[in-house]
Amino acid sequence: MAKKYNVAVVGATGMVGQKMIDILLERKFPFVKLKLLASARSAEMKIKAGGFVHTVEELTVQSFDGIDFAFFSAGEMVSQEFGLEAVKRGAIVIDNSNAFRMADHVPLVVPEVNPDAVYSHKGIIANPNCSTIQMVVVLQALQKAADIKRVVAATYQAVSGAGREAVEELKDQCRAYLDGEPILAERTPYKGALRNYQIAFNLVPQIDLFVEDGYCNEEIKMIRETRKIMSLPGLPITTTTVRVPVMIGHSIALNVELNNPLTAAETRELLKKTPGVIVVDDPRQLEYPTPLDAEGNDAVYVGRIRPDHSVRNGLNLWVVSDNIRKGAATNSIQIAELLLSR
Amino acid sequence: MAKKYNVAVVGATGMVGQKMIDILLERKFPFVKLKLLASARSAEMKIKAGGFVHTVEELTVQSFDGIDFAFFSAGEMVSQEFGLEAVKRGAIVIDNSNAFRMADHVPLVVPEVNPDAVYSHKGIIANPNCSTIQMVVVLQALQKAADIKRVVAATYQAVSGAGREAVEELKDQCRAYLDGEPILAERTPYKGALRNYQIAFNLVPQIDLFVEDGYCNEEIKMIRETRKIMSLPGLPITTTTVRVPVMIGHSIALNVELNNPLTAAETRELLKKTPGVIVVDDPRQLEYPTPLDAEGNDAVYVGRIRPDHSVRNGLNLWVVSDNIRKGAATNSIQIAELLLSR
């Protein structure tokens, strides 16, 4: 009989945590025990999953005793406080926060892109940022086929990337707008910000804190994580990240300059054969991916594939994926599956 | 006493037409008579403006007898049918449609960018596409200062660009979504399309028809019009145009590669001095332009100005403007003012 594992989900009441539970069940991850962990505030909450009612337990260091796989998605501070403790107690930590992604000895893994990196782990494996994941799945295919010279990415990111309360605020703002009521804004760019912006019927060109050189952290993450995952430390890449009033599904207008020629038709064929990618690209039928179409699915959808005539070997692509699934929960569980496959 | 003019607004009941009336009054355009024209369907409609009630008249070729300036914003077909007739009858036509923009002897004018072009007109002057206008105001300043090598633009365009019914549909879709009712989609990418997409809480990476090489017409317009306005027929530029669930205000993630160095600080100073531009760019205060902030104003707002380290002399900028005002109505009236100024 195949081995079964004790699994913990840290941040089980969050959007990503809840989706992790769904996906563990959907993909029949071989667990014998599923421990749902969250802060004291959420302890004793009941969560229905797989025909059972699970009770959320308060996260403590003891929570990890006997756990084989701990999926963390409760923010950077929780990962920093409990991640290494979980490893000490024998768990393999798959962390969806920014806490360890750029740490030297922590593999940062997208299973379709750099599966081999996972095996060098020392207890913690980092799940990349949501926008990074969907972008590198496409970039890696282009890199192998035609060697990337430069990348310019502009994102259109859903509010679910900022958590459930941001989604509720978008709905509340829409309702208030339609009813002619005052609009409250407390979640975009982030809770407790010096200044908050309405996101309903608006755009906010900032995701995460501003860090350096006029860049916000989401932009820096996309640049650095892409280089690490693709093992291309000098990859020329620039990004602009923008929050849009979409619930679920991040999109990227991706401009790529290649060292070798690759036509739009060849790119389409290449991406059709790329694991994890679905090409939706038929201008005659007005077919291209949208966030609503991507929602609830695990693939990275690519359309609007066309030559960029402004540069030698230029390409434009439109890349869409469910940020809660492939951008977070699904990728985390795929990392664990990868470990089990060997 | 300064001369006063007879002015006609063609498409007076549309979003842009209505805004033209407001702006003619706001800017005290020297008109003695204001004739509001629309299709038979809208004739006899009453429009309040400037303390008077105007009655909309049915558009016929005779409508232009005695008219000095005719502002057209009723779509390409109306401009094609009536534009030259209006000129024959002595009017100067300022056309906001795509009908004549790329015609050889028709100036395509953004007053801050190529004012001198206006004087070569043969009766018709074209107003550029909304996204083009806000982009070229910024590009022209960069071109003069540091010589542009290449441009990569990704747009985030408001539904008002597709007209009043598209705005109403966005509201209806939001309401239906919040109430759990079925969502009707008939306006995006355009009315009567082979396939329509929900735009509420979604993105649609197509604006106007697909024309060639996988590009939609909005993308082609931005490329060709920019080259014509800036008199740079070979300017390397590529675009991706996306409809977003915003009511008013187009945004552009603009990536520019220059031939000569220009720092972010220098760019900020340059743009602060550029007519028609307002710089809103202070990451420490979380300040940058958003479509909601631009709504109702005539400026082109620029923020998120920062170096692009992926290339020599690279810059990223975020450019926002009210697509109904500077992108359409205001620019058209500025063109007429330019003619009067000489």
Chai-1 contact restraints between the chains, C-beta under 6 A:
chainA,res_idxA,chainB,res_idxB,connection_type,confidence,min_distance_angstrom,max_distance_angstrom,comment,restraint_id
A,R150,B,S310,contact,1.0,0.0,6.0,A-B,restraint_1
A,V152,B,V152,contact,1.0,0.0,6.0,A-B,restraint_2
A,V152,B,N255,contact,1.0,0.0,6.0,A-B,restraint_3
A,A154,B,A154,contact,1.0,0.0,6.0,A-B,restraint_4
A,A154,B,A253,contact,1.0,0.0,6.0,A-B,restraint_5
A,Y156,B,L203,contact,1.0,0.0,6.0,A-B,restraint_6
A,C174,B,C174,contact,1.0,0.0,6.0,A-B,restraint_7
A,R175,B,L178,contact,1.0,0.0,6.0,A-B,restraint_8
A,L178,B,R175,contact,1.0,0.0,6.0,A-B,restraint_9
A,A193,B,L286,contact,1.0,0.0,6.0,A-B,restraint_10
A,L194,B,L286,contact,1.0,0.0,6.0,A-B,restraint_11
A,R195,B,L286,contact,1.0,0.0,6.0,A-B,restraint_12
A,Y197,B,T290,contact,1.0,0.0,6.0,A-B,restraint_13
A,Q198,B,L292,contact,1.0,0.0,6.0,A-B,restraint_14
A,F201,B,V246,contact,1.0,0.0,6.0,A-B,restraint_15
A,F201,B,M247,contact,1.0,0.0,6.0,A-B,restraint_16
A,N202,B,T290,contact,1.0,0.0,6.0,A-B,restraint_17
A,N202,B,P291,contact,1.0,0.0,6.0,A-B,restraint_18
A,N202,B,L292,contact,1.0,0.0,6.0,A-B,restraint_19
A,L203,B,Y156,contact,1.0,0.0,6.0,A-B,restraint_20
A,L203,B,S251,contact,1.0,0.0,6.0,A-B,restraint_21
A,L203,B,T290,contact,1.0,0.0,6.0,A-B,restraint_22
A,L203,B,P291,contact,1.0,0.0,6.0,A-B,restraint_23
A,P205,B,Y288,contact,1.0,0.0,6.0,A-B,restraint_24
A,P205,B,R304,contact,1.0,0.0,6.0,A-B,restraint_25
A,P205,B,W318,contact,1.0,0.0,6.0,A-B,restraint_26
A,F210,B,P283,contact,1.0,0.0,6.0,A-B,restraint_27
A,D213,B,R306,contact,1.0,0.0,6.0,A-B,restraint_28
A,G214,B,P283,contact,1.0,0.0,6.0,A-B,restraint_29
A,G214,B,R306,contact,1.0,0.0,6.0,A-B,restraint_30
A,P236,B,S310,contact,1.0,0.0,6.0,A-B,restraint_31
A,I237,B,S310,contact,1.0,0.0,6.0,A-B,restraint_32
A,T238,B,D308,contact,1.0,0.0,6.0,A-B,restraint_33
A,T238,B,S310,contact,1.0,0.0,6.0,A-B,restraint_34
A,T240,B,A253,contact,1.0,0.0,6.0,A-B,restraint_35
A,T240,B,N316,contact,1.0,0.0,6.0,A-B,restraint_36
A,V244,B,V244,contact,1.0,0.0,6.0,A-B,restraint_37
A,P245,B,P245,contact,1.0,0.0,6.0,A-B,restraint_38
A,V246,B,F201,contact,1.0,0.0,6.0,A-B,restraint_39
A,M247,B,F201,contact,1.0,0.0,6.0,A-B,restraint_40
A,S251,B,L203,contact,1.0,0.0,6.0,A-B,restraint_41
A,A253,B,A154,contact,1.0,0.0,6.0,A-B,restraint_42
A,A253,B,T240,contact,1.0,0.0,6.0,A-B,restraint_43
A,N255,B,V152,contact,1.0,0.0,6.0,A-B,restraint_44
A,P283,B,F210,contact,1.0,0.0,6.0,A-B,restraint_45
A,P283,B,G214,contact,1.0,0.0,6.0,A-B,restraint_46
A,L286,B,A193,contact,1.0,0.0,6.0,A-B,restraint_47
A,L286,B,L194,contact,1.0,0.0,6.0,A-B,restraint_48
A,L286,B,R195,contact,1.0,0.0,6.0,A-B,restraint_49
A,Y288,B,P205,contact,1.0,0.0,6.0,A-B,restraint_50
A,T290,B,Y197,contact,1.0,0.0,6.0,A-B,restraint_51
A,T290,B,N202,contact,1.0,0.0,6.0,A-B,restraint_52
A,T290,B,L203,contact,1.0,0.0,6.0,A-B,restraint_53
A,P291,B,N202,contact,1.0,0.0,6.0,A-B,restraint_54
A,P291,B,L203,contact,1.0,0.0,6.0,A-B,restraint_55
A,L292,B,Q198,contact,1.0,0.0,6.0,A-B,restraint_56
A,L292,B,N202,contact,1.0,0.0,6.0,A-B,restraint_57
A,R304,B,P205,contact,1.0,0.0,6.0,A-B,restraint_58
A,R306,B,D213,contact,1.0,0.0,6.0,A-B,restraint_59
A,R306,B,G214,contact,1.0,0.0,6.0,A-B,restraint_60
A,D308,B,T238,contact,1.0,0.0,6.0,A-B,restraint_61
A,S310,B,R150,contact,1.0,0.0,6.0,A-B,restraint_62
A,S310,B,P236,contact,1.0,0.0,6.0,A-B,restraint_63
A,S310,B,I237,contact,1.0,0.0,6.0,A-B,restraint_64
A,S310,B,T238,contact,1.0,0.0,6.0,A-B,restraint_65
A,N316,B,T240,contact,1.0,0.0,6.0,A-B,restraint_66
A,W318,B,P205,contact,1.0,0.0,6.0,A-B,restraint_67
